[in-house]
Amino acid sequence: MARKKKRYALLVLAVVLVLALAMLPGCKKNSGELTKVRLNEVTHSVFYSPLYVAVNLGLFAEEGIDLDFTTGQGADHVMTALLSGQADIGFMGPEASIYVYNQGQADYAINFAQLTQRDGSFLVARQPMPDFTWEDVRGKSIIGGRPGGMPLMTLEYVLKHQGLTPGKDVEVLTHIQFALMGGAFTGGEGDFVTLFEPVATTVELAGEGYIVTSVGADSGEIPYTAFSAAKSYIEKNPEIIQAFTDAIYKGQLWVAQHTPQEIAEVIQPSFPDSDLETLTLVAARYKEIDAWRTDPIFKQDAFELLQDVMVMAGELDTRAPFAKLVTNDFAEKAMTKGE
């Protein structure tokens, strides 16, 4: 009887150990199993091509990650999902991490990899304007996005640098949800609208608007979108964050080394409603304005410029510390591996 009890106790212990090992965090690329990682993206756009290249070329799978996508339609929604535990990694404008940190959130979000370095929206007008200058929006209205969000803040930053005061020289409409901006414009609201791709080109091809300029071309370099995770998640899962960053860096390198048509061919499964010609045109536009970073490093001067834009927009009173909200450890390791 004693031997049976001993064997039973050993069996229970073995089962417990197996279950404990199965629950350990980290990617299992050596075992062939993939670790599910929940990513909430701010919107679904060709602007984020390096991400979709990494997905469609199997670069995340190579790193042991099974990526589960959700689209938040706004940085505020992505951050809510991140802090509530509904997402493991958030992909959004890093301004959201500044807001959360300044609100005193203990388990705040930390940015660990930057993807884009310019505004990805295009200004769309109701009529062709081949000789467009920003002076053409004087006395007009622009559907600009959500207060406190990067699209609106960057637009206002550009307007002010062009000598135009929002609310005085040009009306900037901020009451329309991000996902509904294109529909509101084609429905008759506003003289102009800022749209991401492929929506902007889709509107143009339908004859319902005309792209007149790139907001990003006039805004200069700015850390527009980055990947972040809760401080606690990064501390508990450094292997996952590293594997994720490795895959992103590979995607960035691939995009930098290939043509717009090659990029379009790879990302097309992520945009089944867009034809190859449209995707190629859009990828070329983003290549032309140097929208994508070629590495995931998030520089401090870019972080400070972001806060300058937020201050100018009246959305930031207290600046947040770079050292708290950004880590380049994973990006630097990814780049070392890629050499």
N, C-alpha and C positions, 0 to 999 in steps of 0.2 A: 504493500500500500504506500509506503514511504517513497519507494522508487517511482511509483506512478505519479504521486504528487510532485516529486522533483522533476520528472519528465514534463508534466503538465506546466509547471512553473517556468521551465526553460522554454517550452513552446510559446507560452504567453509572452515571455520576454523577447523571443525572436520576432514574434508578430509585431510587438510594440516597436522594436528597432527598425523593422522594415518600413512600418508606417511613418516613423519619424524621419527616416532617410528620404522617403518619398515626398515629404513635406518641406524638405530643405529648399531654400531659395536658390536661384541661379539657373543658368541655361545649361541644358543637357546635350550639348552638341556631340559630346564623345559617346553618349549612349544611343544616339539616333533619335531620341525623343525631343520634341519641341516644347518650349515653355511659352504658354499663352501670355501675351502682353496686350493690355487694353489701351489703345491710343485714341484719344479724342482730339480731332483736328478742328480748327476754327472754321474752316470752310473747305470745299473740295474744288481745287483750282489747279490749272496747269502751272501756275506760279510756284507750286511746290513740286515740280517735276523730279528733283533728285530723290524725294521720298518715294514717289511712285516707281521710279526706275529701280530703286532698291527693293521694292516689293516685287515687281514683275520680273526682275532678273534673279529672284530667289536669294538675294543677298541677306535678308533677315533670316531665312531658313538656314543658310550657311552658318549663321551665328547662333543657331539653336532657338530662334524666336518664331512663334506663330503669332502674327500681328492681327489683332481684332480691331477693326476700324469703327468709329462712331464720329459723326459730324455734328459739332456743337452749334454751328451758326452763330458765332460771336464769342469773343474771348471771355466775356463774363460767364457764359454758359459752360465753356470748357473748364474754367477755373473752378466753378461750382462742382462739376463732375470730379475734378481732381481732388479737391479738398474733402468731398463727401465719400471718397473711396470708390466711386463708380468708374474711375479711370486710373490707370497706373502712370501714364505719361500724357501730358497735355502739350498740344502744339498750337501756339497762339502768339500774339504780340506780347513781348516781355513787360509791357506796361502793366499788365494784370498782376504780375508778381510784385511789382512795386506797390500797387494799391493794397494788396493783401498784407504785405509786410508792414506797411505804415498803419494798418488797422490793428496791429498788435497780434496777429495770428501766430500762435506758438509754432505750429507745424506748417510753416510757410513753404511756398514753392521756390525751388532753386533751378535756374536755367543752366543746362549743361551742354547744349549744342545749338549753335546758330545755323539757320538754313538760308535765309534771304537777307540781302543787305540794301534793298531799296523798296520803296512802295511799289506794290504790284498792280495798282489800279490804273485805269485809263479814263480820261475825261471824254464822255460821249455827248455830242450835240445833236440837235434835231435836224440840222442842215449841214451839208459838206462845208468845211472851213479850211481849205488847203493852206491858207496863209494865217492860221490861227496864232494869236498871241494872248497872253493872260488878260490883257486889257479888254479883250472881247467879252469877258464875263461881267464887266462893270454894268451895274444896273440890272443884272439878270439873277436867276435863282439856280442853285446847284443842290441836288440831292447828295448829301455828303456822308451820311452814316450816323452811327450811335455816339452820343456824347461820351468822351473819355476813351473811345476806341482809336486805334492807330489810323484807320482810313480817314476819319474826320480830322484828327489832330495834324496829320501830315498834310492834308489838303489846306487847312488853315495856315500851317507853317509856310507852305508855298505861296499862298495868296498874300500873306503879310510881306514876304520877301519880294513880291512883285508890286508892292505898294498899294495893295488892296486890303481894306479893313472889312472882315466878315461882319455882317449885320449893319454895315453902313454903306459900303461901296458895292457889296454883293450879298444877296440873301442866301444863306446856307441852311438848307432844310435838314433837321436832325430828328424828326418825329417818325421816320420810316425805318422799320426793322431791316437789318442788313440783308437778309435773304429775300426781301420784298422790293429792294430798290430798283432792280431792273423792270419788274412788273409795274411799279408805280410810274416809272418814266414812260414806258411804252403805253401806259394808260392815260398819259397826258399831263402828269405832274412834273413840274420843274423844266427849266430851259436846258439844263445840263445834268448829268449824273456821273458819278465815279463808279466804275464797274471792274471787277476782276475778270480774268479769262478762265474758261472760254465764253463766258456770258457776254462780254463786250463785243467780241467778234460775231457771236450768234445774233445779237441785236443788229449789228451792222449788215450782216448778210441777209437778214430779213427785211432790210430797208427801213428799219424803225429807228435808226440812229446812226451816227457817224463818229468814229474815233478821231479826235482832233489832236490829242497829245497824251504823253505818258506823265502821270504825276511823279513817278519815281525818277524820271529823267531830270526833273527840275528840283526834286527834294534833296538830291545828293545821297550819299551813303548813310543809311540808318538801320539799326538792328530791328528789322520789321517783324520777323517771326523766328521763334526759337522753341526748342523742346525743353520742357521742364517737368519736374516731379516733386512730390512732397519731400521735405527734408528727411522725414522718417523712412520713406520708401527708398531713397537713395542710400541711406545708412544701412538698411537691412538687405538691399539688393544691388550692391555695387557691380556684381557680375552681369546682371541684366542690363544695367545702364551702360556698362562698357560694351557689351555685345551690340546693343542698340546703336550706340555711337559709332562703332566700327562699321556697321552696315550703312549708316547714313554717310559716313566719310567715303566709302566705296561708291555710293550713289553720286555724291558730289563730284568725285574724280571722273566717273564715267560721263556725266553730263558735260563737264568741262572739255572732254576729249572727243566728243561726238557732235555731229551736225544736227540742226533742228529737225530734219526729216528722220534721222536715226532716233532721236529722242521721241519724236511723235510716234514712231512705230512701236517703241517699247512701252510707252505710257497709254497707248490706245485702249488696252483692256480696262484701264481705270476710268476711261471716258467713252463708254460704248455709244453714247448719243452724239458724239462728235466724229466727223469724218477725218481721214488722215490729212487731207489738204488744210483743213481748219487748224488742226493741232500743230501742223508744221509751221503755219503762219504765226500762230501764237508763240510757239517755242522760239521762233526767230526774233519776235518782238522782245521777248524776255532776255534773249542772248544779247540783243543789240543794246539794251540799257544796263547790262551787267548786273542782272537782278540776283543771281545766285552766288553764294559764297563757294569757294573751291575747297574750303576746309571748315570744320565746325567750331573754330575758335571764336569766342565772344570777347571782343576787345573792350578794355575799360573806357577808352575814349568814345567808343560807339555807345556804351551804356550812359555816359555822361551827356552825349548829344541827345539821346532819347529823353533824358530828364529835362534838358533844355527845351525840347519841343513840348513836353508836358507842362512845364512851367509857363511857356508862352501861351499855351492853350487855356491856362487858368485851371488846370486839373491837378496840379501838384504844388503843395505848400512846403513840404519837408522832403528833401532829397534822401534817397535810400542808399546804403553802403554797397558798393560793388562786391566787396569781399564776402558779403552775406548772401547775396542773391545770384551770384554767378560762380560756377566752378569750371575751370578749363582742364581739370585733371584727366577726365575721360577723353576729351578731344585731343589732348597732347599725346596720350597713350595710343589712341587710334592712329594718329599721324606717324608715330614712331613705328608701329606695326606695318604701316603702309610703305615705309621707305625700302 
